[in-house]
Amino acid sequence: MGLLGWIVLGAIAGWIASMIMGRNSRMGCLANILVGVLGAVIGGFLVNLIGGNGAISFNLTGLGIAVLGSVLLLLVTGMYKRR
């Protein structure tokens, strides 16, 4: 997947994750892209750990993995900020 694909997938995944976590009003477009791309990397790593194919592609499975990784990232950063 090219750079533009990662940006689009990251934007969509980050936006969905920010809406799930209730942070959509506090995050901008760039933050959504960053969270989505990092979430895709985290999600791919975790899927690879449990024995699946961790390759993220531009389909619903890849989007789901990226969203789950993004939600996990937002959850961990939210716990860190509360302390």
N, C-alpha and C positions, 0 to 999 in steps of 0.2 A: 504494500500500500504506500502510495506516495505521500509527500509532506502535506499536500492539500487534503488528502483523505484523512490523515491523522487529525488535522485541524477541524475538519467538519465533524468527524466522529467524536472528537474531544468536546466540541461545542455542544453537540446534542446530548452526549452522555453527562457532561458537567451540568447542563441546564436541567436535565431530568433529575439528577442526583440532588441538586440544590433545591428543587421543588419538593422532593421526597423528604429532605431534611429540614425544610422550612427556612432556608437561608436565601431564597431567590431574591428577596428585596435588598439584601446586603451585598450581593455579588454582582459584578459586572460581567461583560462579555469576555474580557481577557481572563478573568478569574475562572469563569466556567470552562474555557478552553484548557487552561492549565490544569484544573482539577480533573477534567475529563481525560486528558492525555496521560496524566500521572495515574489516574484510576485505571485506565486501560493497561498500563504497564503492571500495576499491582495486581489487577484481576488476572491478567495473563500469567503472571508468576504463580499466583495461587492455584489456578487451574492446572498449570504444569506440575505443581507439587503433588496434587492429588491424582495424577496419572492421566489427565486429559491432554488434549492438544492446546497449548497455550498461545498459539498463533492467533492474533486478533485480525479479523478481516472485516470488510464493510458489509455486514449482514446483520440479521437480528440477533444471532448468537453472539457475535462480536460486540454489538451494542449492549446486550444484556450483561456480558462480562465487564465491559467498561463501566456501566452504570453501577454494578455491584462493587467494583473496585473503588469507584468515586464515592459511593455512600460510605464505604469503610474508611476511606481517607478523611472524609468530612467528619465522621464519627470520632476518629482518633484525634484529629486536630481540635474538635470541640471539647473533648475530654481534657486535652492538654491545656487549652485556654482557660478552662474553669478552675484549674488548680492554681 
